[in-house]
Amino acid sequence: MPAQADASALPRAMSTAEDAATAARELHERLWRPGLELVVVFCAPRYDTAELGRELAGRFGDTTVIGCTTAGEITPEGYASGTLVGIGFPSEDFSIVTERIDALNGFEVSDSTRILRSLLSKRDRALAARPEPFPDKGSFAMLLVDGMSMREETVVSALHSVLVDIPLFGGSAGDDLRFERTFVLHDGRFHENAGVIALFTSARRFSVFRTEHFVSSDRKMVVTGADPQRRIVTEINAEPAGREYARMVGLEGEPLTPMIFAAHPVVVRVGGQYHVRSIQKVNEDESLTFFCAIDEGIVLTVAEGVDPVRNFEAMMARLTDEIGTPDLVLSCDCILRRLELEQSQLKRTMSGLMAQHNVVGFCAYGEQYNGMHVNQTLTGVAIGGR
């Protein structure tokens, strides 16, 4: 991969090496420059995470490295699988502090206050230690979280409530479509049952965003049986959930696959807006496991898609109007969006557009935007040029 042509551009790079040590070395060679404040990496789950964590820590030394495993990567060249991707944030343009959230299964809402105090204290000390005043244009937060923890709703809602006017985005780590083990990277190790929050203070203009390409239809169904702790719906309209869902989307008798769930999501109305609640899988007893929180009595509406390419182009036009041509669009893109693009044969087109607009990131098991955990959504931050 060629070096960055513009010295002021935020560095980004990738490696397709088979083993963790070579991938870490190649990423460092292609990404490193003096004065990096933070490196964010997204890695395919095929890498040995213990080895990769050690190698990245050894290569980047005192520079903080955070990241997560993926269900696919968004590289500087577009969509890919089986790669290691990294983005560097230089200290001349960013002051960044991080905090790991351990033991997500025991996370309490009150923990968010402690986490924010720690982040703000670290940020204030870092800014005070700079030899010259930092041209602060504001702050935003990024949350990376174990995608199998089923704790995203509680964590993101609690964090957003204390961040107040600091926008937040993020994504849930993946492991392709195995749904077994997902990890976040912090302090040289990959961690399960954990999250990492990074607080960015930027000298550049930025805009935190979300978009999805679905609108609600008039086809509604009620969850009449559920296991909220496991995000499982057993009954819809008093019928076996999988069977009734298939009937509602016009696919009665068809085997339910990830491609079908990607093409036919459902939405719920929260706070006057519709949010996607995607289905992860159908179980042997015809129950449905969701990517998001679900409960009895919730009304689900079958969603209808609009052109995802036009939706993406409209979003980029809005972001460009707001901050100028983005130097980087750091993104968390739902794996079901990617599956839908593959099914509709639009993946190559979208991949080219992402490369054209400097989109780098990963395919997630769920996305975070301010206080919401959502699905089948593209969320992230667009960062302008210097």
RATA-V330734 format. One record per pair of residues at least 24 apart in sequence whose ideal C-beta (glycine too) atoms are under 8 Angstrom apart, sorted by the first residue. I is the first residue (numbers start at 1). J is the second residue. If there is no record, write none. Layout:
# RATA-V330734
I&J / I&J
This chain:
# RATA-V330734
1&30 / 1&76 / 1&77 / 3&30 / 8&327 / 8&385 / 8&386 / 9&327 / 9&328 / 9&385 / 10&87 / 10&88 / 10&89 / 10&90 / 10&93 / 10&327 / 10&328 / 10&383 / 11&36 / 11&87 / 11&88 / 11&90 / 12&76 / 12&85 / 12&86 / 12&87 / 12&88 / 12&328 / 12&360 / 13&76 / 13&85 / 13&86 / 14&73 / 14&75 / 14&76 / 14&77 / 14&80 / 14&83 / 14&84 / 14&85 / 14&86 / 15&83 / 15&84 / 16&80 / 16&82 / 16&83 / 17&84 / 19&47 / 19&48 / 19&51 / 20&47 / 20&48 / 20&49 / 20&51 / 20&52 / 20&55 / 21&51 / 21&55 / 23&47 / 23&52 / 23&55 / 23&83 / 23&84 / 24&52 / 24&55 / 24&56 / 24&58 / 24&59 / 24&84 / 25&55 / 25&59 / 26&84 / 27&56 / 27&59 / 27&84 / 27&86 / 28&56 / 28&59 / 28&60 / 31&86 / 31&87 / 31&88 / 32&59 / 32&60 / 32&88 / 33&88 / 33&90 / 35&90 / 35&91 / 35&92 / 36&60 / 36&63 / 36&88 / 36&89 / 36&90 / 36&91 / 37&63 / 37&64 / 37&89 / 37&90 / 37&91 / 37&94 / 37&95 / 37&96 / 38&63 / 38&64 / 38&65 / 38&66 / 38&88 / 38&89 / 38&94 / 38&96 / 38&98 / 38&198 / 39&63 / 39&64 / 39&65 / 39&66 / 39&86 / 39&87 / 39&88 / 39&89 / 40&65 / 40&66 / 40&67 / 40&86 / 40&87 / 40&89 / 40&142 / 40&198 / 40&330 / 41&65 / 41&66 / 41&67 / 41&84 / 41&85 / 41&86 / 41&87 / 41&185 / 42&67 / 42&68 / 42&69 / 42&70 / 42&73 / 42&74 / 42&84 / 42&85 / 42&86 / 42&361 / 42&362 / 43&67 / 43&68 / 43&69 / 43&70 / 43&73 / 43&83 / 43&84 / 43&85 / 43&185 / 44&69 / 44&70 / 44&73 / 44&81 / 44&82 / 44&83 / 44&84 / 44&176 / 45&69 / 45&70 / 45&174 / 45&175 / 45&176 / 45&178 / 45&181 / 45&182 / 46&82 / 47&84 / 49&183 / 49&185 / 49&190 / 50&189 / 50&190 / 52&84 / 52&190 / 53&185 / 53&188 / 53&189 / 53&190 / 54&188 / 56&185 / 56&188 / 57&187 / 57&188 / 64&96 / 64&98 / 65&185 / 65&188 / 66&98 / 66&144 / 66&184 / 66&185 / 66&186 / 66&196 / 66&198 / 67&144 / 67&184 / 67&185 / 68&144 / 68&171 / 68&173 / 68&182 / 68&183 / 68&184 / 68&185 / 68&196 / 68&362 / 69&173 / 69&174 / 69&175 / 69&182 / 69&183 / 69&190 / 70&173 / 70&174 / 70&176 / 70&362 / 70&363 / 70&364 / 71&174 / 71&175 / 71&176 / 71&177 / 71&335 / 71&338 / 71&362 / 71&363 / 71&364 / 71&365 / 72&174 / 72&176 / 72&335 / 72&338 / 72&362 / 72&363 / 73&361 / 73&362 / 73&363 / 74&331 / 74&333 / 74&354 / 74&359 / 74&360 / 74&361 / 74&362 / 74&363 / 75&360 / 76&355 / 76&358 / 76&360 / 77&351 / 77&355 / 78&350 / 78&351 / 78&352 / 78&354 / 78&355 / 79&338 / 79&347 / 79&350 / 79&351 / 79&354 / 79&363 / 81&176 / 85&360 / 85&361 / 85&362 / 87&328 / 87&330 / 87&360 / 89&200 / 92&203 / 93&202 / 93&203 / 93&204 / 93&386 / 94&200 / 94&201 / 94&202 / 94&203 / 94&204 / 95&123 / 95&126 / 95&127 / 95&130 / 95&134 / 95&200 / 95&201 / 96&198 / 96&199 / 96&200 / 96&201 / 97&122 / 97&123 / 97&126 / 97&198 / 97&199 / 98&186 / 98&196 / 98&197 / 98&198 / 98&199 / 99&196 / 99&197 / 100&184 / 100&186 / 100&187 / 100&191 / 100&194 / 100&195 / 100&196 / 101&145 / 101&155 / 101&194 / 101&195 / 101&196 / 101&197 / 102&191 / 102&193 / 102&194 / 103&193 / 103&194 / 104&145 / 104&146 / 104&149 / 104&151 / 104&155 / 104&193 / 104&194 / 104&195 / 105&149 / 105&151 / 105&193 / 107&151 / 107&154 / 107&155 / 107&158 / 109&154 / 109&157 / 109&158 / 109&161 / 111&158 / 112&155 / 112&158 / 112&159 / 112&161 / 112&162 / 113&162 / 115&159 / 115&162 / 115&197 / 116&159 / 116&162 / 116&163 / 119&197 / 119&199 / 120&199 / 122&199 / 123&199 / 123&201 / 127&201 / 134&201 / 134&203 / 135&203 / 136&201 / 136&202 / 136&203 / 137&202 / 137&203 / 137&204 / 137&205 / 137&206 / 138&201 / 138&202 / 138&206 / 139&166 / 139&199 / 139&200 / 139&201 / 139&202 / 140&166 / 140&167 / 140&168 / 140&169 / 140&199 / 140&200 / 140&202 / 140&206 / 140&208 / 140&381 / 141&166 / 141&167 / 141&168 / 141&169 / 141&170 / 141&197 / 141&198 / 141&199 / 141&200 / 142&168 / 142&169 / 142&170 / 142&197 / 142&198 / 142&200 / 142&330 / 142&381 / 143&168 / 143&169 / 143&170 / 143&171 / 143&195 / 143&196 / 143&197 / 143&368 / 144&170 / 144&171 / 144&173 / 144&184 / 144&195 / 144&196 / 144&197 / 145&170 / 145&171 / 145&172 / 145&173 / 145&184 / 145&194 / 145&195 / 145&196 / 145&368 / 146&172 / 146&173 / 146&182 / 146&183 / 146&184 / 146&191 / 146&192 / 146&193 / 146&194 / 146&195 / 147&172 / 147&173 / 147&174 / 147&175 / 147&182 / 147&364 / 147&365 / 147&366 / 148&175 / 148&179 / 148&180 / 148&181 / 148&182 / 148&192 / 148&365 / 149&193 / 149&194 / 149&195 / 150&229 / 150&230 / 150&231 / 152&292 / 152&366 / 152&368 / 152&373 / 153&292 / 153&293 / 153&373 / 155&195 / 156&368 / 156&370 / 156&371 / 156&372 / 156&373 / 157&371 / 157&372 / 157&373 / 159&197 / 160&370 / 160&371 / 161&371 / 166&199 / 167&208 / 167&370 / 168&208 / 168&368 / 168&369 / 168&370 / 168&371 / 169&208 / 169&209 / 169&210 / 169&332 / 169&367 / 169&368 / 169&369 / 169&370 / 169&379 / 169&380 / 169&381 / 170&197 / 170&332 / 170&367 / 170&368 / 170&379 / 171&332 / 171&333 / 171&361 / 171&362 / 171&364 / 171&365 / 171&366 / 171&367 / 171&368 / 171&379 / 172&291 / 172&364 / 172&365 / 172&366 / 172&367 / 172&368 / 172&373 / 173&364 / 173&365 / 174&335 / 174&362 / 174&363 / 174&364 / 174&365 / 177&258 / 177&335 / 179&280 / 179&281 / 179&365 / 182&365 / 200&381 / 202&383 / 203&386 / 204&327 / 204&383 / 204&384 / 204&385 / 204&386 / 205&322 / 205&323 / 205&324 / 205&383 / 205&384 / 206&323 / 206&381 / 206&382 / 206&383 / 206&384 / 207&319 / 207&322 / 207&323 / 207&381 / 207&382 / 208&369 / 208&379 / 208&380 / 208&381 / 209&315 / 209&319 / 209&379 / 209&380 / 209&381 / 209&382 / 210&367 / 210&369 / 210&374 / 210&377 / 210&378 / 210&379 / 211&311 / 211&312 / 211&315 / 211&377 / 211&378 / 211&379 / 212&276 / 212&311 / 212&374 / 212&376 / 212&377 / 212&378 / 213&305 / 213&306 / 213&307 / 213&308 / 213&311 / 213&312 / 214&265 / 214&267 / 214&274 / 214&276 / 214&303 / 214&304 / 214&305 / 214&306 / 214&376 / 215&274 / 215&303 / 215&304 / 215&306 / 216&267 / 216&269 / 216&274 / 216&301 / 216&303 / 216&304 / 217&301 / 217&302 / 217&303 / 217&304 / 219&248 / 219&249 / 219&301 / 219&302 / 220&299 / 220&300 / 220&301 / 220&302 / 221&245 / 221&248 / 221&266 / 221&299 / 221&300 / 221&301 / 221&302 / 222&297 / 222&298 / 222&299 / 222&300 / 223&294 / 223&295 / 223&296 / 223&297 / 223&298 / 223&299 / 223&300 / 224&296 / 225&296 / 226&294 / 226&295 / 226&296 / 226&298 / 228&293 / 228&294 / 228&295 / 228&296 / 230&289 / 231&280 / 231&289 / 231&290 / 231&291 / 231&292 / 231&293 / 231&294 / 232&283 / 232&287 / 232&288 / 232&289 / 232&290 / 232&294 / 233&287 / 233&288 / 233&290 / 233&294 / 234&285 / 234&287 / 236&288 / 236&300 / 240&285 / 240&286 / 240&287 / 241&286 / 241&287 / 241&288 / 242&282 / 242&283 / 242&286 / 242&287 / 242&288 / 243&286 / 245&279 / 245&288 / 248&302 / 249&302 / 256&282 / 258&336 / 258&339 / 259&339 / 259&340 / 259&342 / 259&343 / 261&336 / 262&336 / 262&337 / 262&339 / 262&340 / 262&343 / 262&376 / 263&305 / 263&340 / 263&343 / 263&344 / 264&302 / 264&303 / 265&303 / 265&336 / 265&375 / 265&376 / 266&300 / 266&301 / 266&302 / 266&303 / 267&300 / 267&301 / 267&303 / 268&298 / 268&299 / 268&300 / 268&301 / 269&299 / 269&301 / 270&372 / 274&301 / 274&303 / 275&372 / 275&374 / 276&303 / 276&374 / 276&375 / 276&376 / 276&377 / 277&375 / 278&334 / 278&336 / 278&375 / 278&376 / 280&365 / 291&365 / 291&366 / 291&375 / 292&366 / 292&373 / 292&374 / 292&375 / 293&373 / 305&340 / 308&337 / 308&340 / 308&341 / 308&344 / 308&346 / 308&350 / 309&346 / 309&349 / 309&350 / 309&353 / 312&350 / 312&353 / 312&378 / 313&353 / 315&378 / 316&353 / 316&357 / 319&382 / 322&382 / 323&382 / 323&383 / 323&384 / 324&384 / 324&385 / 325&384 / 325&385 / 326&357 / 326&358 / 326&382 / 326&383 / 326&384 / 326&385 / 327&358 / 327&383 / 327&384 / 327&385 / 327&386 / 328&358 / 328&360 / 328&382 / 328&383 / 329&354 / 329&357 / 329&358 / 329&359 / 329&360 / 329&361 / 329&380 / 329&381 / 329&382 / 329&383 / 330&360 / 330&361 / 330&380 / 330&381 / 330&383 / 331&359 / 331&360 / 331&361 / 331&362 / 331&378 / 331&379 / 331&380 / 332&361 / 332&362 / 332&364 / 332&367 / 332&368 / 332&378 / 332&379 / 332&380 / 333&361 / 333&362 / 333&363 / 333&364 / 333&367 / 333&378 / 334&363 / 334&364 / 334&365 / 334&366 / 334&367 / 334&375 / 334&376 / 334&377 / 334&378 / 335&363 / 335&364 / 335&365 / 336&375 / 336&376 / 337&363 / 337&376 / 337&377 / 337&378 / 338&363 / 340&376
